[in-house]
Amino acid sequence: MTDEHDHDEDGYSGPATLVTKDGEAVVEVRLAGHFEPIDGRYHWYGRLAANGKVTEAAEKHRRAVVLRTPHGEAVGALSDQDPWGRFRITGLGRPPFEVLETLPDED
């Protein structure tokens, strides 16, 4: 996973900690997000790398997780698992990564 992407969304790729009522699991994540003008909220989402502890957490706590990165933490919801064992995570509001708050100067 790299920190680079070729679209205008904010994002983060790297290590994170998934926190549930039963404990914590360290996992690699790839996250992105965007402001949705229709509802006026920031939507963030991504995938957590395949991990047995994440699978166990998803089976028990799909709506009760916190994702923590070096940049912050946010409440999220785990959902579908893809064929490679990665779970999707989604959240609303401030994401667990840095967000561009101003537009860059155009040269």
DARAQUI-V370481 format. One record per helix or strand of 3 or more residues. SS is the DSSP state (@ for helix, = for strand). FROM is the first residue (numbers start at 0). LEN is the number of residues. If there is no record, write none. Layout:
BEGIN
SS,FROM,LEN ; SS,FROM,LEN
END
This chain:
BEGIN
=,9,11 ; =,22,14 ; =,40,8 ; @,51,9 ; =,64,5 ; =,71,10 ; =,86,6
END
